[in-house]
Amino acid sequence: MSGRTQNVNNTRFNAEAAAWDSNPGHIRSSENALKSILHHVPDFTEGKGKDIDVLEIGCGTGLLSFMLAPHVRSLVGVDTAEGMISAFNAKIGALPNPETANLAAVNVLLEDADDVHVQGAAAALATRRGDSRASEHAPHRFDLVVSHLTLHHIPSLPAILETMFQSLKPGGWIALTDFEDFGSDALFFHPKSKREGVERHGIKRDEIEMMIKGTGFENVKVATAFTFSKDVDAEDRLPERNLDFPFLICLGQKA
Ligand SMILES: C[S@@+](CC[C@H](N)C(=O)[O-])C[C@H]1O[C@@H](n2cnc3c(N)ncnc32)[C@H](O)[C@@H]1O
């Protein structure tokens, strides 16, 4: 990512972090993403969710992370905006027993599966749950990688898919949700004031499917996850209006 794009994104998300969870749209879209993940990922449909360790790219304040955590063994979130991670950590601190939480988040641009921050967080969660052989499992690898509403900010999709692939155990899955580039109206998902730092206006169905296959994933499937209705601003000659944005779930398994 160019340093400038990253700075634009970090500045925007640091500023939005404190109020992020008070936007009902943010909560609604994470609830829909959770529903789709639980519906599509075999670990959940086969009742094995509580055995799995999850990595989340672009966890933000943890909306999806805190919804997913009760369904899994552990979750490590990463996010490039320090403000988002502070909000995530404040929510951990507000839990009745923060020291037993099965989730953690780190402020890092993840480009390497062996990243020390991610490895440290995964090891700490393993130790916390009483896994005395935690250090023998290093480097830690995950059973599932999720990412919600973040792919459209990431400049190189092949690069992040490769990092996800390396971060998974054999047999592990990706389940990535983001809005679809369904045509020219996809531009209006972001108001004009938030378009700088947006790398692409949604995910192209055929393109992401090809990239996931090209990374080496098997059992690849890209499906409509849900439709998200959103009021969009008046712009140029177009009035303020409500638009339906399709969201995709992008699935693949590391053999
Ligand atoms: C639209 S927000 C979504 C946050 C969260 N997933 C949610 O749905 O509430 C996008 C998030 O991606 C983060 N982000 C942007 N580029 C990233 C990257 N390369 N790696 C990790 N996080 C990134 C931003 O800091 C921001 O928190």
The ligand as an SDF file (V2000), in Angstrom:
LIG
                    3D

 27 29  0  0  0  0  0  0  0  0999 V2000
  -14.8130   -0.1610    6.7350 C   0  0  0  0  0  0  0  0  0  0  0  0
  -13.7900   -0.5590    8.0800 S   0  0  0  0  0  0  0  0  0  0  0  0
  -14.5030   -2.1030    8.6290 C   0  0  0  0  0  0  0  0  0  0  0  0
  -14.1360   -2.4400   10.0460 C   0  0  0  0  0  0  0  0  0  0  0  0
  -14.8450   -3.6810   10.5820 C   0  0  0  0  0  0  0  0  0  0  0  0
  -14.5000   -4.8500    9.8290 N   0  0  0  0  0  0  0  0  0  0  0  0
  -16.3390   -3.4530   10.6060 C   0  0  0  0  0  0  0  0  0  0  0  0
  -17.0280   -3.9910    9.7230 O   0  0  0  0  0  0  0  0  0  0  0  0
  -16.8110   -2.7520   11.5120 O   0  0  0  0  0  0  0  0  0  0  0  0
  -12.2880   -1.0580    7.3040 C   0  0  0  0  0  0  0  0  0  0  0  0
  -11.1940   -1.3750    8.2890 C   0  0  0  0  0  0  0  0  0  0  0  0
  -10.0780   -1.9090    7.5860 O   0  0  0  0  0  0  0  0  0  0  0  0
   -8.8970   -1.3660    8.1520 C   0  0  0  0  0  0  0  0  0  0  0  0
   -7.8480   -1.5210    7.1390 N   0  0  0  0  0  0  0  0  0  0  0  0
   -7.6330   -0.8080    6.0080 C   0  0  0  0  0  0  0  0  0  0  0  0
   -6.5980   -1.3270    5.3140 N   0  0  0  0  0  0  0  0  0  0  0  0
   -6.1660   -2.3980    6.0220 C   0  0  0  0  0  0  0  0  0  0  0  0
   -5.1370   -3.3640    5.8250 C   0  0  0  0  0  0  0  0  0  0  0  0
   -4.3290   -3.3330    4.7640 N   0  0  0  0  0  0  0  0  0  0  0  0
   -4.9620   -4.3190    6.7630 N   0  0  0  0  0  0  0  0  0  0  0  0
   -5.7700   -4.3620    7.8560 C   0  0  0  0  0  0  0  0  0  0  0  0
   -6.7580   -3.4850    8.0890 N   0  0  0  0  0  0  0  0  0  0  0  0
   -6.9580   -2.5250    7.1770 C   0  0  0  0  0  0  0  0  0  0  0  0
   -9.2720    0.0390    8.5220 C   0  0  0  0  0  0  0  0  0  0  0  0
   -8.4010    0.5840    9.4690 O   0  0  0  0  0  0  0  0  0  0  0  0
  -10.6840   -0.1650    9.0530 C   0  0  0  0  0  0  0  0  0  0  0  0
  -10.7040   -0.4490   10.4270 O   0  0  0  0  0  0  0  0  0  0  0  0
  1  2  1  0
  2  3  1  0
  2 10  1  0
  3  4  1  0
  4  5  1  0
  5  6  1  0
  5  7  1  0
  7  8  2  0
  7  9  1  0
 10 11  1  0
 11 12  1  0
 11 26  1  0
 12 13  1  0
 13 14  1  0
 13 24  1  0
 14 15  1  0
 14 23  1  0
 15 16  2  0
 16 17  1  0
 17 18  1  0
 17 23  2  0
 18 19  1  0
 18 20  2  0
 20 21  1  0
 21 22  2  0
 22 23  1  0
 24 25  1  0
 24 26  1  0
 26 27  1  0
M  CHG  2   2   1   9  -1
M  END
$$$$
